[in-house]
Structures are given as structure tokens and as C-alpha cells.
Amino acid sequence: MQLESETTLGSNGYRRPVGLLGGSFSPPHQGHVHISEVALRMFDLGNIYWVYANQNPLKKFGPSSLGYRFEETKKLVKNPSIKLSPIEIRNNFHYSFQLLKFLKKRNGHINFIWVMGEDNIIQFHLWKKWQWIANNVKIAVIARGGDRSKVNSSTFALKYRAFRLTGRRSTELQKFKPPIWCLVDSKKINLSSTDLRLNAK
């Protein structure tokens, strides 16, 4: 496993959709792997890229060094369809919309799908230019089971309820133009990078 350069991100297997999972991954954990593998299967992705973030604007603490995060990821990830990219850090992007604008302009031939966990979709309206993302990129949401009320009542879900595909149609997400999103269920894994970081202290 190696860090993919910005020139090759998405170039392999581009005939199938390419998933993008953004995050600090500080540290990476099995929940990230689980979300990725569910997304690969349910949305028929060719690959999914973990895009390391400079900093999560909604978190108080900054991530560990890229080198440390990468080494920890190598220990964890065994699926060859999960790839790693420092493109956001190397281009000094601070927000997801900057990354996505860059990729759409540079790799317009690739069918990108933005992958999110249900926790992120609940607070998606707090993201910088979140409506631009929703209007320009297909969104796949991986839920962890249980109560769906917080997701369904979120600002994003209410505003874009007319553009929601049912989970049964998840493999069709790739065929639509944004705005479009789909939520699929998976078994619940109660892990977060924040919790793991605090427990390690």
C-alpha cells in the first residue's frame, strides 16, 4: 500500500465509480474500513480513496502527522480497493469543497461519489459551502443502524429529500446527476477517531 499521487488519483478503474472518503483518520480505525467496504459493495465502486485532511474545522484538536497516520493505516487496511491519498494536504486545501472542485475540474471523466458516515450527514450543514457539494457531487451515506430520526430530520436531508434514492437502489446512484444522494444501512460499529485518541492518552 502506498500514498497515491494527485496525478494518479482515480485513474485506475475509472470505468466504475470512484469513492472519496475524507477525514483526518487520526487515528484510522475499523469503523473507517467498515464504511469503505460497505460503500464498495453497495455502490459498486471500483476503488475508494481515503483523503487525508489538513484539519477538520469542526474538531478542536489537529490530527497527527501524515506520516504517522499513513503508517497506522497500512497496519489496518488490507483491502486493495481501499487506497490512500494526500491530495488535500499537498494542495493545502482546508475544506472539502476545495478538493472536490479541483477533482471535478481536473478529472471530469471520473464518476466520483462522496462517501460519508451518518454522523457527518447530521452536521453536514455546518460544512463550508455544503450546498455546493450537495449540488455538484453524488453523495453516499453509510448508516450504522438504529434510530434514523436524526438523519431524516437533518438540515441536509430535509432540503434534499426530493433527491434521495432508496437504499435498494444504491447501485443506481452512479447513473444520476447531482443533486442526488442515497443512504444504506450497515451494522453498527461504535468507534470514532476522537474516542480512540482520548483513550490512548
Contacts in CASP RR format, 6 or more apart in sequence:
PFRMAT RR
TARGET T0000
AUTHOR 0000-0000-0000
METHOD contacts of the structure
MODEL  1
MQLESETTLGSNGYRRPVGLLGGSFSPPHQGHVHISEVALRMFDLGNIYW
VYANQNPLKKFGPSSLGYRFEETKKLVKNPSIKLSPIEIRNNFHYSFQLL
KFLKKRNGHINFIWVMGEDNIIQFHLWKKWQWIANNVKIAVIARGGDRSK
VNSSTFALKYRAFRLTGRRSTELQKFKPPIWCLVDSKKINLSSTDLRLNA
K
1 73 0 8 1.000
1 74 0 8 1.000
1 77 0 8 1.000
1 83 0 8 1.000
1 84 0 8 1.000
2 84 0 8 1.000
3 70 0 8 1.000
3 84 0 8 1.000
3 85 0 8 1.000
3 86 0 8 1.000
4 10 0 8 1.000
4 49 0 8 1.000
4 83 0 8 1.000
4 84 0 8 1.000
4 85 0 8 1.000
4 87 0 8 1.000
6 85 0 8 1.000
6 87 0 8 1.000
6 90 0 8 1.000
6 91 0 8 1.000
9 49 0 8 1.000
9 85 0 8 1.000
9 87 0 8 1.000
9 103 0 8 1.000
9 107 0 8 1.000
10 18 0 8 1.000
10 47 0 8 1.000
10 49 0 8 1.000
10 107 0 8 1.000
10 110 0 8 1.000
11 107 0 8 1.000
12 47 0 8 1.000
13 46 0 8 1.000
13 47 0 8 1.000
14 109 0 8 1.000
14 110 0 8 1.000
14 111 0 8 1.000
16 44 0 8 1.000
16 45 0 8 1.000
16 46 0 8 1.000
16 111 0 8 1.000
16 174 0 8 1.000
17 43 0 8 1.000
17 44 0 8 1.000
17 45 0 8 1.000
17 46 0 8 1.000
17 111 0 8 1.000
17 112 0 8 1.000
17 113 0 8 1.000
17 138 0 8 1.000
17 173 0 8 1.000
17 174 0 8 1.000
18 45 0 8 1.000
18 46 0 8 1.000
18 47 0 8 1.000
18 48 0 8 1.000
18 49 0 8 1.000
18 110 0 8 1.000
18 111 0 8 1.000
18 112 0 8 1.000
18 113 0 8 1.000
19 39 0 8 1.000
19 43 0 8 1.000
19 45 0 8 1.000
19 46 0 8 1.000
19 47 0 8 1.000
19 48 0 8 1.000
19 49 0 8 1.000
19 112 0 8 1.000
19 113 0 8 1.000
19 114 0 8 1.000
19 115 0 8 1.000
19 140 0 8 1.000
20 48 0 8 1.000
20 49 0 8 1.000
20 51 0 8 1.000
20 99 0 8 1.000
20 100 0 8 1.000
20 103 0 8 1.000
20 112 0 8 1.000
20 113 0 8 1.000
20 114 0 8 1.000
20 115 0 8 1.000
21 32 0 8 1.000
21 35 0 8 1.000
21 36 0 8 1.000
21 39 0 8 1.000
21 48 0 8 1.000
21 49 0 8 1.000
21 50 0 8 1.000
21 51 0 8 1.000
21 115 0 8 1.000
21 116 0 8 1.000
22 50 0 8 1.000
22 51 0 8 1.000
22 52 0 8 1.000
22 53 0 8 1.000
22 88 0 8 1.000
22 96 0 8 1.000
22 115 0 8 1.000
23 50 0 8 1.000
23 51 0 8 1.000
23 52 0 8 1.000
23 53 0 8 1.000
23 56 0 8 1.000
24 52 0 8 1.000
24 53 0 8 1.000
24 55 0 8 1.000
24 56 0 8 1.000
24 59 0 8 1.000
24 62 0 8 1.000
24 63 0 8 1.000
24 69 0 8 1.000
24 193 0 8 1.000
25 32 0 8 1.000
25 50 0 8 1.000
25 52 0 8 1.000
25 53 0 8 1.000
25 63 0 8 1.000
25 69 0 8 1.000
25 73 0 8 1.000
25 193 0 8 1.000
26 62 0 8 1.000
26 63 0 8 1.000
26 64 0 8 1.000
26 69 0 8 1.000
26 193 0 8 1.000
26 197 0 8 1.000
27 64 0 8 1.000
27 69 0 8 1.000
27 72 0 8 1.000
27 193 0 8 1.000
27 196 0 8 1.000
27 197 0 8 1.000
27 200 0 8 1.000
28 50 0 8 1.000
28 69 0 8 1.000
28 72 0 8 1.000
28 73 0 8 1.000
28 76 0 8 1.000
28 77 0 8 1.000
28 193 0 8 1.000
29 76 0 8 1.000
29 191 0 8 1.000
29 192 0 8 1.000
29 193 0 8 1.000
29 196 0 8 1.000
30 76 0 8 1.000
30 189 0 8 1.000
30 191 0 8 1.000
31 189 0 8 1.000
31 191 0 8 1.000
32 50 0 8 1.000
32 76 0 8 1.000
33 76 0 8 1.000
33 77 0 8 1.000
33 79 0 8 1.000
33 82 0 8 1.000
34 186 0 8 1.000
34 187 0 8 1.000
34 189 0 8 1.000
35 115 0 8 1.000
35 117 0 8 1.000
35 142 0 8 1.000
35 186 0 8 1.000
36 48 0 8 1.000
36 50 0 8 1.000
36 79 0 8 1.000
36 82 0 8 1.000
36 115 0 8 1.000
37 79 0 8 1.000
37 82 0 8 1.000
38 142 0 8 1.000
38 184 0 8 1.000
38 186 0 8 1.000
39 45 0 8 1.000
39 48 0 8 1.000
39 113 0 8 1.000
39 115 0 8 1.000
39 140 0 8 1.000
39 142 0 8 1.000
40 46 0 8 1.000
40 47 0 8 1.000
40 48 0 8 1.000
40 79 0 8 1.000
40 81 0 8 1.000
40 82 0 8 1.000
42 140 0 8 1.000
42 142 0 8 1.000
42 167 0 8 1.000
42 170 0 8 1.000
42 171 0 8 1.000
42 184 0 8 1.000
43 113 0 8 1.000
43 115 0 8 1.000
43 140 0 8 1.000
43 170 0 8 1.000
43 171 0 8 1.000
43 173 0 8 1.000
43 174 0 8 1.000
43 182 0 8 1.000
43 184 0 8 1.000
44 171 0 8 1.000
44 174 0 8 1.000
45 81 0 8 1.000
45 113 0 8 1.000
46 81 0 8 1.000
47 81 0 8 1.000
47 82 0 8 1.000
47 83 0 8 1.000
48 81 0 8 1.000
48 82 0 8 1.000
48 83 0 8 1.000
48 115 0 8 1.000
49 83 0 8 1.000
49 84 0 8 1.000
49 85 0 8 1.000
50 73 0 8 1.000
50 82 0 8 1.000
50 83 0 8 1.000
50 84 0 8 1.000
50 85 0 8 1.000
51 85 0 8 1.000
51 87 0 8 1.000
51 88 0 8 1.000
51 99 0 8 1.000
52 63 0 8 1.000
52 66 0 8 1.000
52 69 0 8 1.000
52 70 0 8 1.000
52 84 0 8 1.000
52 85 0 8 1.000
52 86 0 8 1.000
52 88 0 8 1.000
52 89 0 8 1.000
53 63 0 8 1.000
53 88 0 8 1.000
53 89 0 8 1.000
54 88 0 8 1.000
54 89 0 8 1.000
54 92 0 8 1.000
54 93 0 8 1.000
54 94 0 8 1.000
55 62 0 8 1.000
55 63 0 8 1.000
55 94 0 8 1.000
56 62 0 8 1.000
56 63 0 8 1.000
57 94 0 8 1.000
57 95 0 8 1.000
57 127 0 8 1.000
57 128 0 8 1.000
58 123 0 8 1.000
58 126 0 8 1.000
58 127 0 8 1.000
59 194 0 8 1.000
61 197 0 8 1.000
63 69 0 8 1.000
66 86 0 8 1.000
66 89 0 8 1.000
70 84 0 8 1.000
70 86 0 8 1.000
73 84 0 8 1.000
77 84 0 8 1.000
87 93 0 8 1.000
87 99 0 8 1.000
87 102 0 8 1.000
87 103 0 8 1.000
88 98 0 8 1.000
88 99 0 8 1.000
91 98 0 8 1.000
91 99 0 8 1.000
91 102 0 8 1.000
93 99 0 8 1.000
93 102 0 8 1.000
95 127 0 8 1.000
95 128 0 8 1.000
95 129 0 8 1.000
96 114 0 8 1.000
96 127 0 8 1.000
96 128 0 8 1.000
96 133 0 8 1.000
97 127 0 8 1.000
97 128 0 8 1.000
97 129 0 8 1.000
97 130 0 8 1.000
97 132 0 8 1.000
97 133 0 8 1.000
100 112 0 8 1.000
100 114 0 8 1.000
100 133 0 8 1.000
100 136 0 8 1.000
100 137 0 8 1.000
101 132 0 8 1.000
103 110 0 8 1.000
103 112 0 8 1.000
104 112 0 8 1.000
104 136 0 8 1.000
104 137 0 8 1.000
111 138 0 8 1.000
111 174 0 8 1.000
112 137 0 8 1.000
112 138 0 8 1.000
113 137 0 8 1.000
113 138 0 8 1.000
113 139 0 8 1.000
113 140 0 8 1.000
113 173 0 8 1.000
113 174 0 8 1.000
114 133 0 8 1.000
114 137 0 8 1.000
114 138 0 8 1.000
114 139 0 8 1.000
114 140 0 8 1.000
115 140 0 8 1.000
115 142 0 8 1.000
116 124 0 8 1.000
116 139 0 8 1.000
116 140 0 8 1.000
116 141 0 8 1.000
116 142 0 8 1.000
117 141 0 8 1.000
117 142 0 8 1.000
117 143 0 8 1.000
117 144 0 8 1.000
118 141 0 8 1.000
118 142 0 8 1.000
118 143 0 8 1.000
118 144 0 8 1.000
118 150 0 8 1.000
118 151 0 8 1.000
118 183 0 8 1.000
119 192 0 8 1.000
121 139 0 8 1.000
121 141 0 8 1.000
121 151 0 8 1.000
121 154 0 8 1.000
121 156 0 8 1.000
121 157 0 8 1.000
121 183 0 8 1.000
122 150 0 8 1.000
122 151 0 8 1.000
122 154 0 8 1.000
123 154 0 8 1.000
124 130 0 8 1.000
124 134 0 8 1.000
124 154 0 8 1.000
124 155 0 8 1.000
124 156 0 8 1.000
125 154 0 8 1.000
125 155 0 8 1.000
125 156 0 8 1.000
127 133 0 8 1.000
130 156 0 8 1.000
131 159 0 8 1.000
133 139 0 8 1.000
134 156 0 8 1.000
134 159 0 8 1.000
134 160 0 8 1.000
134 178 0 8 1.000
134 179 0 8 1.000
134 181 0 8 1.000
135 178 0 8 1.000
135 179 0 8 1.000
136 178 0 8 1.000
137 178 0 8 1.000
138 173 0 8 1.000
138 174 0 8 1.000
138 176 0 8 1.000
138 178 0 8 1.000
138 180 0 8 1.000
138 181 0 8 1.000
139 178 0 8 1.000
139 180 0 8 1.000
139 181 0 8 1.000
139 182 0 8 1.000
140 170 0 8 1.000
140 173 0 8 1.000
140 181 0 8 1.000
140 182 0 8 1.000
140 184 0 8 1.000
141 151 0 8 1.000
141 181 0 8 1.000
141 182 0 8 1.000
141 183 0 8 1.000
141 184 0 8 1.000
142 183 0 8 1.000
142 184 0 8 1.000
142 186 0 8 1.000
143 151 0 8 1.000
143 183 0 8 1.000
143 184 0 8 1.000
143 185 0 8 1.000
143 186 0 8 1.000
144 186 0 8 1.000
144 187 0 8 1.000
144 188 0 8 1.000
144 189 0 8 1.000
144 190 0 8 1.000
145 185 0 8 1.000
145 186 0 8 1.000
145 187 0 8 1.000
145 188 0 8 1.000
146 188 0 8 1.000
151 157 0 8 1.000
151 183 0 8 1.000
157 164 0 8 1.000
160 179 0 8 1.000
160 181 0 8 1.000
163 178 0 8 1.000
163 179 0 8 1.000
163 180 0 8 1.000
163 181 0 8 1.000
164 181 0 8 1.000
164 182 0 8 1.000
164 183 0 8 1.000
165 172 0 8 1.000
165 173 0 8 1.000
165 176 0 8 1.000
165 180 0 8 1.000
165 181 0 8 1.000
165 182 0 8 1.000
166 182 0 8 1.000
167 182 0 8 1.000
167 183 0 8 1.000
167 184 0 8 1.000
167 185 0 8 1.000
169 182 0 8 1.000
170 182 0 8 1.000
170 184 0 8 1.000
173 180 0 8 1.000
173 181 0 8 1.000
173 182 0 8 1.000
END
